[in-house]
Amino acid sequence: MSVFPYLVGAWVFLVGCYGLVTSRNLIHAVGCLAVCQSSTYVLLLAVGYRNGATAPVFSDLTPGSRPVVDPVVQALALTDVVVGATVTAVLLALVLQISKLHGTVDPDELSELRG
């Protein structure tokens, strides 16, 4: 079992967090949040990986002949992609409405949103 995919997932998450913290544009912030969320794809695929395993298609395999990867983890990764795309679309729609209402996407200039 290799630790490399977990390190890649952590690095992608940290890069996205750094971009999110240093962002001066709401569209850039949404993109960085999508990068943070994409690190979960790497993590899920690393958890479900088995060395020497095949796809979980049992029509041509006898039970117990060869190891297969976990199909639940693959389904979770696919669900994660769909949820990430939906969240990104909703956040971009909100940024568009903020831009129309306030005329800017710079978070520092949005004084009406401060508590």
Secondary structure, 3 states (H helix, E strand, C coil): CCCHHHHHHHHHHHHHHHHHHHCCCHHHHHHHHHHHHHHHHHHHHHHHCCCCCECCCCCCCCCCCCCECCHHHHHHHHHHHHHHHHHHHHHHHHHHHHHHHHCCCCHHHCHHHCC
